[in-house]
Amino acid sequence: MISEYEHSYKQFVDDDTPRLFLNFLADAEASYLLLSNHVSIATHSVNFWRNYMGRYGAELRREEFMPLFDGLMVL
């Protein structure tokens, strides 16, 4: 997304060709939602991991690890 923005902005500013940049801005809402979804999943994964580490410590036994692994796979 960032490279798409930079490329379209560069064409707009350097080449006086605004079409790609306008297209990027027109799709900004969808891009933002996609990006926020990925950030949310990553945040949830980190919180899920911290919760398990807080409950079981740094060394998980197989029976403790499998629910954590299954939960992360769902994300």
C-alpha positions as CSV (number, residue, x, y, z in Angstrom):
1,M,0.0,0.0,0.0
2,I,2.8,2.4,0.9
3,S,4.7,1.7,-2.4
4,E,1.4,2.2,-4.3
5,Y,0.9,5.5,-2.6
6,E,4.5,6.6,-3.2
7,H,4.4,5.6,-6.8
8,S,1.1,7.4,-7.5
9,Y,2.2,10.5,-5.6
10,K,5.5,10.6,-7.4
11,Q,3.7,10.5,-10.8
12,F,1.4,13.2,-9.6
13,V,4.1,15.6,-8.4
14,D,7.0,14.8,-10.7
15,D,5.2,14.0,-14.0
16,D,2.0,16.1,-13.4
17,T,-0.1,13.0,-13.9
18,P,-2.7,12.8,-11.2
19,R,-4.8,9.8,-12.4
20,L,-3.0,7.1,-10.3
21,F,-3.0,9.3,-7.2
22,L,-6.7,10.1,-7.6
23,N,-7.4,6.4,-8.0
24,F,-5.4,5.7,-4.9
25,L,-7.4,8.2,-3.0
26,A,-10.7,6.9,-4.3
27,D,-9.8,3.5,-2.9
28,A,-8.4,4.8,0.4
29,E,-11.4,3.7,2.5
30,A,-11.0,0.1,1.3
31,S,-7.2,0.2,1.7
32,Y,-7.6,1.6,5.3
33,L,-10.1,-1.1,6.2
34,L,-7.8,-3.8,4.9
35,L,-4.8,-2.4,6.7
36,S,-6.8,-2.0,10.0
37,N,-8.0,-5.6,9.7
38,H,-4.4,-6.8,9.5
39,V,-3.3,-4.7,12.4
40,S,-6.2,-5.9,14.5
41,I,-5.4,-9.6,13.7
42,A,-1.7,-9.0,14.7
43,T,-2.7,-7.2,17.9
44,H,-5.1,-10.0,18.8
45,S,-2.4,-12.6,18.2
46,V,0.0,-10.8,20.5
47,N,-2.6,-10.4,23.2
48,F,-3.5,-14.1,22.8
49,W,0.1,-15.1,23.2
50,R,0.7,-12.9,26.2
51,N,-2.4,-14.4,27.9
52,Y,-1.0,-17.9,27.5
53,M,2.5,-16.9,28.6
54,G,1.0,-15.2,31.7
55,R,-1.0,-18.4,32.6
56,Y,1.6,-21.1,31.7
57,G,5.0,-19.4,31.6
58,A,7.7,-19.5,29.0
59,E,7.6,-23.3,28.6
60,L,4.4,-24.7,27.4
61,R,3.6,-28.4,27.6
62,R,1.9,-30.0,24.6
63,E,-1.5,-30.0,26.2
64,E,-1.1,-26.3,26.9
65,F,0.4,-25.4,23.6
66,M,-2.2,-27.0,21.3
67,P,-5.1,-24.7,22.2
68,L,-2.8,-21.7,21.8
69,F,-1.7,-23.0,18.4
70,D,-5.3,-23.7,17.3
71,G,-6.4,-20.2,18.4
72,L,-3.6,-18.5,16.5
73,M,-4.4,-20.6,13.4
74,V,-7.9,-19.3,13.4
75,L,-6.6,-15.8,13.3
